[in-house]
Amino acid sequence: MDFRDDVQLDTSQVESGGRGGFPRGGLAVGGGAAGIIALIVALVFGINPGDITGGDPAPVGPSSNLGAQCKTGEDADQNEECRVVGVVNSIQEYWPNAVEGYQPAKTVLFSGAVNTGCGAADSSVGPFYCPNDQRVYLDLSFFDQLQSRFGAEGGPFAQAYVIGHEYGHHVQNLTGVLSRSQNDRQGPESGAVRVELQADCYAGAWAKNAYETGLFEKPFTQSDIEQALSAAAAVGDDNIQKRAQGRVDPEGFTHGTSEQRVKWFSTGYETGDPRRCDTFSGGI
């Protein structure tokens, strides 16, 4: 995944540091493996997931000045935070042409803990999207955990897949689909699983069209796509449940199996058409 050296980055789409002062409440939607672990712990041990993610931690954020540090695609190739900016820029260049009425959503980079429109959270929940404030929240340490704890290959495009997935939730929020997960949050055929798999598919659709956004030097390689597929497999419910509790409980699924997540990202990537991402009609 190589950015064009001379492309100008728009750092206004990414905020460095936590945000405070939002009302608590609302459901955050995420693709983070650690978030699924938190839910599994809550189900098995009867712990309130809110107790896992913390009460009201003070927001803590990266210390870098993104505006000064991240100016061009060359910076995005050399710096992780700048790479996030570049990926977000590309995603938000793509979606207005694919979804009528698309409105940009900012990404918030944080470290440790953050206050959001959906309540307080810490790094254990993984990357997530909050519909209340229409922001994607990302602690970069998650990507190390994706490799060390969940067996993903890692790499820059694994990060891009995760960000693309979270922006898929933003698209769902704008189109009204996200609400289908609110009252049907668990089980192999649940609304929650269907919402997550559609977000995977949307990430694939962006990936197929990303070169056309003008930020990348060339189309993504097969090696890039393999990084995304490895990340998708790593955050499958079955893989995470096996690691967390040594067995698979389909009734506890919230995001879909490894096979399903790979399948739906691949559907989006192979077709390049978000209209082919209908996970709500028929089987998944």
C-alpha positions, -999 to +999 in steps of 0.1 A: +000+000+000+019+030-013+006+066-012+015+091-040+044+111-026+029+145-037-007+140-026-018+165+000-033+150+032-063+165+049-057+162+086-089+180+095-106+146+091-086+131+120-085+144+155-055+136+178-066+130+214-098+121+233-130+142+234-148+149+266-182+164+276-205+141+256-236+126+273-234+090+281-256+064+264-260+049+230-244+018+215-210+019+201-204-004+172-170-019+165-150-044+146-124-047+174-114-082+186-108-070+221-144-056+222-157-091+215-134-105+242-150-080+266-185-092+257-175-128+260-161-122+295-193-104+304-215-133+292-194-160+309-187-143+342-218-120+345-197-088+344-212-056+331-193-047+299-193-011+312-172-022+341-147-036+317-144-005+296-142+018+326-162+046+341-152+081+332-115+080+324-098+113+315-092+115+277-057+108+267-044+112+232-013+110+210+010+139+215+018+145+178+006+175+159-010+159+129-013+191+109+025+197+112+035+161+108+012+148+081+013+169+050+019+145+020+015+109+009+053+105+016+045+112+052+017+086+051+042+060+039+066+067+068+044+074+098+015+053+112-007+082+123-002+099+089-011+066+072-044+067+092-050+102+078-044+090+043-067+060+046-094+081+061-090+107+033-094+080+006-124+064+023-142+097+025-133+105-011-149+073-022-182+072-003-199+104-016-198+088-051-212+055-038-239+067-014-262+096-020-261+121+009-229+109+024-216+131+052-180+130+064-171+115+098-140+122+117-116+097+132-103+102+167-069+088+176-066+081+213-043+063+237-056+044+268-090+060+273-115+083+257-149+099+264-173+097+235-209+104+226-216+067+234-199+069+269-164+063+282-143+036+267-107+024+270-084+005+247-100-029+255-130-023+233-108-020+202-117+003+173-153+014+172-178+038+157-202+059+178-234+069+160-242+096+186-213+118+176-206+102+142-169+095+149-146+065+145-124+059+176-090+042+172-062+034+196-033+024+174-021-002+200-050-024+188-030-033+157-002-047+177-028-068+196-043-080+163-010-097+156+003-107+191-031-118+206-052-128+177-028-142+151-033-118+123-006-112+097-006-075+104+007-048+081-005-015+067-034-029+048-047-047+079-050-013+095-068+000+064-093-028+065-102-021+101-107+017+094-127+008+063-149-015+084-156+013+109-165+037+082-188+011+069-207+015+101-209+052+095-225+045+061-250+022+078-258+049+103-265+074+075-287+049+056-306+037+086-292+001+085-272+004+117-303+003+139-309-033+129-283-044+154-298-026+183-324-051+195-309-082+179-274-082+193-263-119+195-266-152+176-253-166+143-282-150+123-286-119+144-289-084+132-256-075+149-238-102+129-254-091+096-245-054+103-208-064+110-205-085+079-220-057+057-194-034+072-167-059+061-182-059+026-182-021+025-145-021+035-139-044+005-158-022-019-137+008-009-105-013-013-115-022-048-121+015-057-094+031-036-070+037-064-096+058-082-096+082-052-062+095-063-043+090-031-024+058-040+005+052-063-010+020-077-039-004-071-036-026-040-015-058-045-026-093-036-002-091-006-022-061+006-055-080+003-040-110+021-032-087+051-069-076+051-081-112+048-058-123+077-072-095+099-108-104+090-102-140+099-085-131+132-115-111+144-140-138+136-162-147+166-152-184+164-115-177+165-118-152+194-141-175+214-116-204+210-088-182+223-109-167+251-128-198+264-115-228+245-149-235+227-172-219+202-207-208+212-227-196+181-254-181+203-228-156+215-218-145+180-218-107+175-196-102+144-196-134+124-172-163+119-138-160+104-150-176+072-180-152+070-158-121+076-134-132+049-163-140+025-180-107+028-148-086+026-140-106-005-175-100-019-170-063-016-135-064-031-143-087-060-174-068-071-164-033-060-201-026-056-216-018-022-250-028-036-238-064-035-233-061+003-268-071+012-263-093+043-300-090+053-316-110+025-312-148+029-283-166+044-249-152+054 
